[in-house]
Amino acid sequence: MKKIAALVALVVLAISGATAAAGDGIEQHEVGQEQYDTLIAQCRYSDTGKAKCRSAVREMYRVGRTDRTLDCRTYSGVSVCGTLKLSKAERACTRDSTDQGLSYRRAEVECYALS
């Protein structure tokens, strides 16, 4: 999970233009309170375990200014932010759903939360 969390952080940092601290790994990324709450809440759907997911969020993010570049979305009453790490079954569900005409973003969220 730490590798996944680090990869997500790198993507977020690259998009936002932030840089990693020299020799210290990755700095915490600043997000708004609502975004932080969403990141923590979406851990309930994580296949890697809720506690590990929440720990990774706490390590990677801190509450501050809202990050307008962070991809947050809500479908079918499920809100998520950032890049979702999908299991093999969730990826297959996403492919099947998009093949049937659902948008990728919606299929990704629904398969992550409901599979």
C-alpha positions as a LaTeX table, in Angstrom:
\begin{tabular}{lrrr}
\hline
Residue & $x$ (\AA) & $y$ (\AA) & $z$ (\AA) \\
\hline
Met1 & 0.00 & 0.00 & 0.00 \\
Lys2 & 2.88 & 2.37 & 0.74 \\
Lys3 & 4.15 & 1.92 & $-2.82$ \\
Ile4 & 0.68 & 2.67 & $-4.14$ \\
Ala5 & 0.34 & 5.66 & $-1.84$ \\
Ala6 & 3.73 & 6.97 & $-2.93$ \\
Leu7 & 2.78 & 6.59 & $-6.59$ \\
Val8 & $-0.50$ & 8.43 & $-6.05$ \\
Ala9 & 1.35 & 11.19 & $-4.22$ \\
Leu10 & 3.85 & 11.52 & $-7.05$ \\
Val11 & 1.05 & 11.85 & $-9.58$ \\
Val12 & $-0.73$ & 14.44 & $-7.45$ \\
Leu13 & 2.49 & 16.34 & $-6.86$ \\
Ala14 & 3.40 & 16.25 & $-10.53$ \\
Ile15 & 0.00 & 17.58 & $-11.52$ \\
Ser16 & 0.08 & 20.33 & $-8.92$ \\
Gly17 & 3.66 & 21.32 & $-9.66$ \\
Ala18 & 4.86 & 20.61 & $-6.11$ \\
Thr19 & 8.25 & 19.07 & $-5.53$ \\
Ala20 & 9.43 & 16.40 & $-3.12$ \\
Ala21 & 11.64 & 17.38 & $-0.21$ \\
Ala22 & 15.31 & 16.72 & $-0.86$ \\
Gly23 & 16.23 & 13.41 & 0.73 \\
Asp24 & 13.05 & 13.23 & 2.80 \\
Gly25 & 10.83 & 11.41 & 0.36 \\
Ile26 & 7.53 & 13.03 & $-0.38$ \\
Glu27 & 6.08 & 16.04 & 1.44 \\
Gln28 & 2.50 & 15.92 & 2.58 \\
His29 & 0.15 & 17.27 & $-0.03$ \\
Glu30 & $-2.23$ & 20.01 & 1.10 \\
Val31 & $-5.94$ & 19.45 & 0.49 \\
Gly32 & $-9.13$ & 21.04 & 1.79 \\
Gln33 & $-11.00$ & 19.60 & 4.78 \\
Glu34 & $-13.78$ & 18.19 & 2.58 \\
Gln35 & $-11.23$ & 16.56 & 0.25 \\
Tyr36 & $-9.37$ & 15.07 & 3.22 \\
Asp37 & $-12.61$ & 13.72 & 4.68 \\
Thr38 & $-13.45$ & 12.14 & 1.32 \\
Leu39 & $-10.00$ & 10.54 & 1.03 \\
Ile40 & $-10.39$ & 9.03 & 4.52 \\
Ala41 & $-13.99$ & 7.94 & 3.89 \\
Gln42 & $-13.20$ & 6.21 & 0.59 \\
Cys43 & $-10.92$ & 3.83 & 2.51 \\
Arg44 & $-14.03$ & 1.91 & 3.56 \\
Tyr45 & $-14.00$ & 0.43 & 0.03 \\
Ser46 & $-10.28$ & $-0.36$ & $-0.12$ \\
Asp47 & $-9.29$ & $-3.96$ & $-0.81$ \\
Thr48 & $-5.98$ & $-3.37$ & 1.00 \\
Gly49 & $-7.65$ & $-2.74$ & 4.35 \\
Lys50 & $-9.26$ & 0.28 & 5.90 \\
Ala51 & $-6.56$ & 0.90 & 8.51 \\
Lys52 & $-3.69$ & 0.77 & 6.00 \\
Cys53 & $-5.54$ & 3.02 & 3.61 \\
Arg54 & $-6.33$ & 5.60 & 6.30 \\
Ser55 & $-2.75$ & 5.52 & 7.51 \\
Ala56 & $-1.52$ & 6.18 & 3.96 \\
Val57 & $-3.93$ & 9.11 & 3.61 \\
Arg58 & $-2.68$ & 10.60 & 6.91 \\
Glu59 & 0.93 & 10.22 & 5.74 \\
Met60 & 0.32 & 11.73 & 2.30 \\
Tyr61 & $-2.15$ & 14.55 & 2.95 \\
Arg62 & $-2.66$ & 17.40 & 5.37 \\
Val63 & $-5.60$ & 19.77 & 5.72 \\
Gly64 & $-5.01$ & 23.22 & 4.31 \\
Arg65 & $-6.12$ & 24.90 & 1.13 \\
Thr66 & $-8.45$ & 23.13 & $-1.25$ \\
Asp67 & $-6.55$ & 21.54 & $-4.13$ \\
Arg68 & $-8.51$ & 22.44 & $-7.25$ \\
Thr69 & $-6.45$ & 19.93 & $-9.29$ \\
Leu70 & $-7.34$ & 16.90 & $-7.14$ \\
Asp71 & $-9.78$ & 14.72 & $-9.07$ \\
Cys72 & $-12.81$ & 14.37 & $-6.79$ \\
Arg73 & $-16.10$ & 12.96 & $-8.05$ \\
Thr74 & $-19.38$ & 11.49 & $-6.84$ \\
Tyr75 & $-21.42$ & 8.80 & $-8.56$ \\
Ser76 & $-24.28$ & 6.74 & $-7.13$ \\
Gly77 & $-23.84$ & 8.48 & $-3.80$ \\
Val78 & $-20.17$ & 7.49 & $-3.51$ \\
Ser79 & $-17.56$ & 10.25 & $-3.33$ \\
Val80 & $-13.88$ & 9.65 & $-4.03$ \\
Cys81 & $-10.80$ & 11.75 & $-4.66$ \\
Gly82 & $-7.55$ & 10.99 & $-6.42$ \\
Thr83 & $-6.44$ & 7.94 & $-8.34$ \\
Leu84 & $-8.19$ & 4.74 & $-7.30$ \\
Lys85 & $-6.20$ & 1.53 & $-6.95$ \\
Leu86 & $-8.51$ & $-1.03$ & $-8.49$ \\
Ser87 & $-8.27$ & $-4.77$ & $-7.88$ \\
Lys88 & $-8.25$ & $-7.16$ & $-10.82$ \\
Ala89 & $-11.99$ & $-7.78$ & $-10.39$ \\
Glu90 & $-12.68$ & $-4.04$ & $-10.18$ \\
Arg91 & $-10.70$ & $-3.42$ & $-13.38$ \\
Ala92 & $-12.72$ & $-6.15$ & $-15.14$ \\
Cys93 & $-15.94$ & $-4.60$ & $-13.84$ \\
Thr94 & $-14.81$ & $-1.19$ & $-15.13$ \\
Arg95 & $-14.03$ & $-2.64$ & $-18.58$ \\
Asp96 & $-17.41$ & $-4.40$ & $-18.73$ \\
Ser97 & $-19.26$ & $-1.26$ & $-17.66$ \\
Thr98 & $-17.50$ & 0.98 & $-20.18$ \\
Asp99 & $-18.13$ & $-1.60$ & $-22.91$ \\
Gln100 & $-21.83$ & $-1.22$ & $-22.07$ \\
Gly101 & $-21.65$ & 2.57 & $-22.45$ \\
Leu102 & $-20.94$ & 3.85 & $-18.94$ \\
Ser103 & $-18.31$ & 6.59 & $-18.70$ \\
Tyr104 & $-14.93$ & 5.43 & $-17.41$ \\
Arg105 & $-15.01$ & 7.78 & $-14.41$ \\
Arg106 & $-18.43$ & 6.55 & $-13.29$ \\
Ala107 & $-17.60$ & 2.89 & $-13.91$ \\
Glu108 & $-14.35$ & 3.23 & $-11.94$ \\
Val109 & $-16.11$ & 4.69 & $-8.90$ \\
Glu110 & $-19.03$ & 2.29 & $-8.99$ \\
Cys111 & $-16.84$ & $-0.78$ & $-9.44$ \\
Tyr112 & $-14.46$ & 0.40 & $-6.69$ \\
Ala113 & $-17.26$ & 0.92 & $-4.19$ \\
Leu114 & $-19.84$ & $-1.65$ & $-5.18$ \\
Ser115 & $-17.80$ & $-4.67$ & $-6.33$ \\
\hline
\end{tabular}
